[in-house]
Amino acid sequence: GRSIAVANVDGSFYAVDDLCTHDDGPLGDGRLAGHTIECPRHGARFDVRTGAVLRMPAVAPIRTWPLRVEGGEIHVEVEVES
């Protein structure tokens, strides 16, 4: 029930919630430039390594998730919400 965007930055992988904290825009549809992902709706930007907001209109960070690459597969470690 959770959408996650995975970014590949020069061979390093990062997983973040696929929802902009400004208006739930799909970050996976946005532009990735280096470690910065931009929401396609209003241009909010976030650091995929930390989730930190880099440009408004978002003010809250996005959630990041630990992941590992094993045998060519990406495994994202998500918490199950109760």
Residue pairs with C-beta under 8 A, 6 or more apart in sequence:
2 17
2 78
3 17
3 18
3 19
3 26
3 28
4 15
4 16
4 17
4 18
4 65
4 76
4 78
5 15
5 16
5 17
5 18
5 27
5 28
5 37
6 13
6 14
6 15
6 67
6 74
6 76
7 13
7 14
7 15
7 16
7 32
7 37
7 48
9 32
9 34
9 35
9 48
13 67
13 69
13 74
14 35
14 48
14 49
14 64
14 67
15 64
15 65
15 66
15 67
15 74
15 76
16 27
16 37
16 46
16 48
16 51
16 62
16 63
16 64
16 65
17 27
17 62
17 63
17 65
18 26
18 27
18 28
19 25
19 26
19 27
19 62
20 26
20 27
20 39
20 41
20 42
20 44
20 46
20 58
20 62
21 44
21 53
21 58
21 59
21 60
21 61
21 62
22 39
22 41
22 42
22 44
22 57
22 58
22 59
23 41
23 42
25 39
25 40
25 41
25 42
25 44
26 40
27 37
27 39
27 46
27 62
29 40
30 37
30 38
30 39
30 40
31 37
31 38
31 40
32 38
32 48
35 47
35 48
35 49
36 45
36 46
36 47
36 48
36 54
37 45
37 46
37 48
38 44
38 45
38 55
39 45
39 46
39 58
42 57
43 55
43 57
44 53
44 55
44 56
44 57
44 58
45 53
45 54
45 55
45 58
46 52
46 53
46 54
46 58
46 61
46 62
47 54
48 64
49 64
50 61
50 64
51 61
51 62
51 63
51 64
52 61
53 59
53 60
53 61
65 76
65 77
65 78
66 76
66 77
67 74
67 75
67 76
67 77
68 74
68 75
68 77
69 75
